[in-house]
Amino acid sequence: MTKPRIILIGAGGHAVSCIDVIEQISEFSIFGLVGKSSELNKKILGYHVLANDENYSTLIKQCQFAVISVGQIKSPEARISLYKRTIDHGFKMPVIISPLAYVSSHASIGQGTIVMPGAIVNAGAVIGKNCIINSNSLIEHNAEINDHCHISTGAIVNGDVIIGFGTFIGSGSVIKQGIKIGSHCLVGMGASIKNNLENNNHYRVNN
């Protein structure tokens, strides 16, 4: 049976990790990537950059599925913009889950989200659209991760935590149970969050 084709929107470092996971799940055939004009015809792990950000809508005739493979640290805006455009062009955005991750059957994950190797998503957790749940991160019971968030490598989001739209949680950070973190926040690497954070808060270890 022929596998459906998928295109990756973004040709940087995060795309390498996305390719690896998609190859492992064996549900899709990677058609190629979309990148910047300067990246056209470049090969990443054997796959060509076929189009740039301006003309990739033409690929819908050859490829039904897409995933956003641009990373997210300082701002979610690039991923948000690409996600909206990709949906508007008619692409379907599947949930991508590494076979080396654990996702409870009682958890919910929105379209376009990717769950990387070693991640754990426990029962009752709700994860929104177009999120990155990165390697070895933990999303505990009943936690709520809103759309367009990046939970980075080794981060621990404890039970009943709520993380707002477009927020970045840095590597190795720990969010105390029941804490609420607002939208468009940035929690730096190794931070320990014990109190609620308002919208647009940038919290680093030296705060």
Order of alpha helices (4+ residues) and beta strands (2+ residues): beta-alpha-beta-beta-beta-beta-alpha-beta-beta-beta-beta-beta-beta-beta-beta-beta-beta-beta-beta-beta-beta-beta-beta-beta-beta
